């Protein structure tokens, strides 16, 4: 397993350093939510590791001073002609790969306006595309410069029928025009109709692969430790094996050894916080309470739609974090409240140019058609949630979010046709 380079730690806002957007409502019951508010700036443009973060995160230097000004944002269209762009991976030559849910891998020639878009030939004939399933999350391997490998999360069909969800490792040809399958890194993630398929991979501070999965809309799955659905998983990026420091590494059931947290509904975003090693996730709620969570190894996050054990039951009126049924369930650091935004990807901003948002967690929203910027305290709790004007609506549904090698935030739209890859930067 390859360790990752140490990134500068995120600058975290101290308690009281920013004015809160508002107090929690009586219905919050201690979840620590802060209501989202529009950003007041002008804008332009249409650890889920098995061990606690302190034992797995690299030693961190003293954080650099950061600005206190909330930045205005500039939005640039890098490329169009995509269809439901699901994830983004940056390559050493300055290009990028984008996964498209219907079964295409696309190469974008550069990260600036006017980039050329070409299709990467790949054997995806066994992809099961239905509902939320298809070609989903992706990570570029840290040694891509020599191995040219990347891994995708995808729904798999057998005889045209849904079979399972798999992590598949690919090798991109030297000319970037095709990719060949190298190995199936992990299979057996549950799949039903394609609903609640997850599936977002991310590398943790040790170089392990962390994967956020969905419960495939089957009520018994989130609380079932022998299922890979409704969980965060942690595995070796090279071998696909569970890590020996995972919380259930010694379990008799082989699948349980991969599990780092459980009781999730449908994880869409996974983000590594620079400098701390903590893993944050963004998760779809039913018709209420989307969540952002910090992953604690071995913890239960309290989603259980099985109607108290009714066979085949899937009761979406139950709480996202059911502390009546599971008193030790970990509460979310933020919930959307009585409505949903359909939160999706999560990514940390990093760099002094981001001002007061240096170290903030950005979450995309599909239904909400916006970015949410969560400023965090040192303990990971939410101090403020802002909605930048530049991305509040004009681009429609926003899905992927990745911080590029140039420090810009790259986001995909997922409106179904002529979707975009956007480059978002703080205005100078």
Secondary structure, 3 states (H helix, E strand, C coil): CCCCCCCCCCCCCCCCCCCCCCCCCHHHCCCCCCCCEECCCCCCCCCCCCCCHHHHCCCCCCCCCCCCCECCEEEEEEEEEECCEEEEEECCCCCEEEEECCCEEEEECCCCCCCCEEEEECCCCCECCECCECEEEEEECCCHHHHCEEEEEEEEEECCEEEEEEEEEEEECCCCCEEEEEEEEEEEECCCCCCCCCCEEEECCCCCEEEECECCCCCCCCCCCCCCCCEEEEECCCCCCECCCCCCCCCCCCHHHHEEEECCCEEEEEEECCCCCCEEEEECCCCCCCEEEECCCCEECCCCCCHHHCCCCCCCCCCCCCCCCCCCCCCCCEECCCCCCCEEEEEECCCHHHECCCCCEEEEECCCCEEEEEEECCCCCEEEEEECHHHCCCCCCEEEEEECCCCCEEEEECCCCCEEEEEEEECC
